[in-house]
Amino acid sequence: VSVSDVKYGDSGGEDSEKSGVPAGYSRVAIVMRVHGSYAEDMRFINAVERQKTLLLIDAVSFGGMKGNELTVSVHLTTYLRSAA
């Protein structure tokens, strides 16, 4: 697979109590596009789910096919500990 258009964002300054983020952590949103065959894209998503690093898959949307290549948009969330 190939990965393109990776974008990172924070929680947008949300109050941690209201957003469910534990104190001392910040939410990081990740959006990426994955290009490959259906089987390759699904193996990539399964590999992300099995990571020991906390990566939560929020959404997967299919962007279409070009020949034999499927484009999938993957929305992830992770949490980083704030500097102490």
Buried (B, 14 or more C-beta within 10 A) or exposed (E): BEEEEEEEEEBEEEEBEEEEBEEEBBBBBBBBBBBBEEEBBBEBBEEBEEEEEEBEEEEBEEEEEEEEBBBBBBBBBBBEEEEE
